[in-house]
C-alpha cells in the first residue's frame, strides 16, 4: 500500500512541476496531473537508472514533453465554438 501512495505523491509533484515550467494554460484536473507525473516518471526511469536528482529532472522534462503532446492532441480533437 505504501508503494502506491508513494507513486501517487511523486506523480503529483512531478506533474505539478511540469505544469509550472511549461508556458501556457493547461486545463486539466488533479487526476490527469497525477497521471501525467506518473507517466513522466516512468518514461524518465527508462532513460536514467538509479533515480536521484538527475532522474527527477529527467522525469519532469519527460512530463513536460507529454504535456506538449497532450496539448497538441487536445487542440486537434477540440471542435470550434459556433
VOTIKE-60478 format. One record per residue: residue in one letter; z, x, y of N, C-alpha, C, O, CB in turn. Coordinates in steps of 0.1 Angstrom, whole numbers, plus 2048, in hexadecimal, padded with zeros to 3 digits. Glycine has a CB too. Example, Ala and Ser with C-alpha at 12.3 -4.5 7.8 and 13.67 -1.06 7.14 Angstrom:
BEGIN
R  type  nzz  nxx  nyy  cazz  caxx  cayy  czz  cxx  cyy  ozz  oxx  oyy  cbzz  cbxx  cbyy
R     A  84E  884  7C7   84E   87B   7D3  84E  884  7DF  855  88E  7DF   85A   871   7D3
R     S  847  880  7EA   847   889   7F5  84F  881  800  850  886  80B   839   88D   7FA
//
This chain:
BEGIN
R  type  nzz  nxx  nyy  cazz  caxx  cayy  czz  cxx  cyy  ozz  oxx  oyy  cbzz  cbxx  cbyy
R     X  800  808  7F4   800   800   800  800  809  80D  7FA  805  817   80C   7F7   800
R     X  807  814  80C   807   81D   818  7FA  823  81B  7F7  825  827   811   828   815
R     X  7F2  825  811   7E4   82B   813  7DB  821  81B  7D3  825  823   7DE   82F   806
R     X  7DC  814  818   7D4   80A   81E  7D8  809  82D  7D0  808  836   7D5   7FC   817
R     X  7E6  809  82F   7EB   808   83D  7E7  814  845  7E3  813  851   7FA   806   83D
R     X  7E8  820  83F   7E4   82C   846  7D5  82C  849  7D1  830  854   7E7   838   83D
R     X  7CC  827  840   7BE   826   843  7BB  81C  84E  7B3  81F  857   7B7   821   836
R     X  7C2  811  84F   7C0   808   85A  7C4  80E  867  7BE  80C  871   7C8   7FB   857
R     X  7D0  815  867   7D5   81A   874  7CB  825  879  7C8  826  884   7E3   820   872
R     X  7C7  82E  870   7BE   839   874  7B0  833  878  7AA  838  882   7BC   843   868
R     X  7AC  829  871   79F   822   875  7A0  81C  882  797  81D  88A   79C   817   86A
R     X  7AC  816  885   7AD   810   893  7AD  81B  89E  7A7  819  8A8   7BB   808   893
R     X  7B4  826  89B   7B5   831   8A5  7A7  836  8A7  7A3  838  8B3   7BE   83C   8A1
R     X  7A0  839  89D   792   83F   89E  789  835  8A5  781  839  8AD   78D   843   890
R     X  789  828  8A1   781   81E   8A7  784  81C  8B6  77A  81B  8BE   783   811   8A0
R     X  790  81C  8BA   794   81A   8C8  78F  826  8D0  78A  825  8DB   7A3   818   8CA
R     X  791  832  8CB   78D   83E   8D2  77D  83F  8D3  778  843  8DD   792   84B   8CB
R     X  776  83B  8C8   768   83B   8C9  763  831  8D4  75A  834  8DB   762   837   8BB
R     X  769  825  8D4   765   81B   8DE  769  820  8EC  762  81D  8F6   76C   80E   8DC
R     X  774  828  8EE   778   82D   8FB  76E  838  8FF  76A  838  90B   786   834   8FA
R     X  769  841  8F6   760   84C   8FA  751  847  8FC  74A  84E  903   761   857   8F0
R     X  74D  83C  8F5   740   838   8F7  73E  830  903  746  826  906   73B   82F   8EA
R     X  734  833  90C   732   82B   918  72D  81D  915  726  81B  90B   729   833   921
R     X  730  814  91E   72B   806   91D  735  7FD  916  73F  802  910   71E   806   915
R     X  733  7F0  917   73C   7E6   911  738  7E4  902  72C  7E3  8FF   73B   7D9   919
R     X  742  7E3  8FA   740   7E1   8EC  747  7D4  8E8  753  7D4  8E6   744   7ED   8E3
R     X  740  7C9  8E8   747   7BC   8E5  74A  7BA  8D6  742  7B4  8CF   73F   7B0   8EA
R     X  755  7C0  8D2   759   7BE   8C4  768  7BD  8C3  76F  7C2  8CC   754   7CA   8BB
R     X  76D  7B6  8B9   77B   7B4   8B8  782  7BF  8B1  77C  7CA  8AE   77E   7A7   8B0
R     X  78F  7BD  8AE   797   7C7   8A8  793  7CA  89A  793  7D6  895   7A6   7C3   8A8
R     X  78F  7C0  892   78B   7C2   884  77F  7CB  883  77F  7D4  87B   789   7B5   87D
R     X  775  7C8  88C   769   7D1   88C  76C  7DF  891  766  7E9  88C   75E   7CA   894
R     X  775  7E0  89A   779   7ED   89F  780  7F5  894  77D  801  892   783   7EC   8AB
R     X  789  7EF  88C   78F   7F6   881  785  7FA  876  785  805  871   79A   7ED   87B
R     X  77C  7F0  873   772   7F3   869  769  7FF  86E  764  807  866   769   7E7   866
R     X  765  7FF  87B   75D   80A   881  765  817  87F  75E  821  87B   75B   807   890
R     X  772  817  882   779   823   881  77A  828  872  779  834  870   787   821   886
R     X  77C  81F  869   77D   823   85B  770  828  856  76F  832  84F   781   816   852
R     X  765  822  85A   757   827   856  755  834  85D  74F  83D  856   74C   81D   85B
R     X  759  836  869   757   843   870  75F  84E  869  75A  859  867   75B   842   87E
R     X  76B  84B  865   773   854   85E  76E  858  850  76E  864  84C   782   84F   85C
R     X  768  84E  849   762   850   83C  756  859  83E  754  863  836   75E   843   835
R     X  74D  856  847   741   85E   849  745  86C  84E  73F  876  849   737   858   853
R     X  74F  86D  856   753   87A   85B  759  883  850  757  88F  850   75E   878   866
R     X  760  87C  846   765   884   83B  75A  889  832  75D  893  82A   76F   87B   833
R     X  74E  884  832   743   889   82B  73E  896  831  738  89F  82A   738   87F   82A
R     X  740  898  83E   73B   8A4   845  746  8AF  845  743  8BB  844   737   8A1   853
R     X  753  8AB  846   75E   8B5   848  768  8B3  83D  76D  8A8  83C   764   8B4   856
R     X  76A  8BC  835   774   8BB   82A  781  8C1  82F  782  8CB  836   76F   8C3   81D
R     X  78C  8BA  82C   799   8BF   82F  7A0  8B8  83B  7AC  8B9  83D   799   8CD   832
R     X  798  8B1  843   79E   8AA   84F  7A2  8B3  85A  79A  8BC  85E   7A9   8A1   84A
R     X  7AE  8B1  85F   7B2   8B8   86B  7AC  8B3  878  7A6  8A8  878   7B0   8C7   869
R     X  7AE  8BB  882   7A9   8B7   88F  799  8B6  88F  794  8AD  895   7AD   8C2   89A
R     X  793  8C0  889   784   8BF   888  77F  8B3  881  776  8AC  885   77F   8CC   881
R     X  786  8AF  876   782   8A3   86F  784  897  877  77C  88D  876   78A   8A2   862
R     X  78F  896  87F   792   88B   887  787  88A  892  782  87F  895   7A0   88C   88E
R     X  783  895  898   779   895   8A3  76B  890  89D  764  889  8A3   778   8A2   8A9
R     X  768  896  891   75B   892   88B  75B  883  887  751  87C  888   759   89A   87E
R     X  767  87E  883   768   86F   880  766  867  88C  75F  85D  88C   776   86C   87A
R     X  76B  86B  898   769   864   8A4  75A  864  8A8  754  85A  8AD   771   86A   8B0
R     X  754  870  8A7   745   871   8AA  73D  868  8A1  734  862  8A5   741   880   8A9
R     X  740  868  894   739   85F   88B  73B  850  88E  732  849  88E   73E   861   87C
R     X  747  84D  893   74A   83F   897  742  83C  8A4  73D  830  8A5   759   83D   89A
R     X  740  845  8AD   738   843   8B9  729  841  8B5  723  838  8BA   739   84F   8C3
R     X  724  849  8AC   717   847   8A7  715  839  8A0  70B  832  8A3   713   852   89D
R     X  71F  835  899   71F   827   893  71F  81C  89E  719  812  89C   72A   825   889
R     X  726  81F  8A9   726   815   8B4  718  814  8BA  714  809  8BD   730   81A   8BE
R     X  711  81F  8BC   704   81E   8C1  6FB  816  8B7  6F3  80E  8BC   6FE   82D   8C3
R     X  6FC  819  8AA   6F4   811   8A1  6F8  803  8A1  6EF  7FA  8A1   6F6   817   892
R     X  704  7FF  8A2   709   7F1   8A3  703  7EB  8AF  6FE  7DF  8AE   718   7F0   8A3
R     X  704  7F2  8BA   6FF   7EC   8C7  6EF  7EA  8C6  6EA  7E0  8CB   702   7F5   8D3
R     X  6E8  7F3  8C0   6DA   7F2   8BE  6D6  7E6  8B5  6CD  7DE  8B9   6D4   7FF   8B8
R     X  6DD  7E5  8AA   6DA   7D9   8A1  6DE  7CC  8A8  6D7  7C2  8A7   6E2   7DB   894
R     X  6E9  7CC  8AF   6EE   7C0   8B5  6E4  7BB  8C0  6E1  7AF  8C2   6FC   7C1   8BB
R     X  6DE  7C5  8C8   6D5   7C2   8D2  6C8  7BC  8CD  6C1  7B4  8D3   6D2   7CE   8DB
R     X  6C4  7C1  8C1   6B7   7BC   8BA  6B9  7AE  8B5  6AF  7A7  8B4   6B3   7C6   8AF
R     X  6C5  7AB  8B0   6C7   79E   8AA  6CB  793  8B4  6CB  787  8B0   6D0   79F   89F
R     X  6D0  797  8C0   6D4   78D   8C9  6C8  786  8CF  6BE  78C  8D2   6DD   794   8D5
R     X  6CA  779  8D1   6C0   771   8D6  6C2  76F  8E5  6CD  76E  8EA   6BF   763   8CF
R     X  6B7  770  8ED   6B9   76F   8FC  6BE  761  900  6BB  757  8F9   6AC   772   903
R     X  6C6  760  90A   6CB   753   90F  6C0  74B  915  6B7  751  91C   6D7   755   919
R     X  6C0  73E  913   6B6   736   919  6B9  731  927  6B1  72A  92D   6B4   72A   910
//
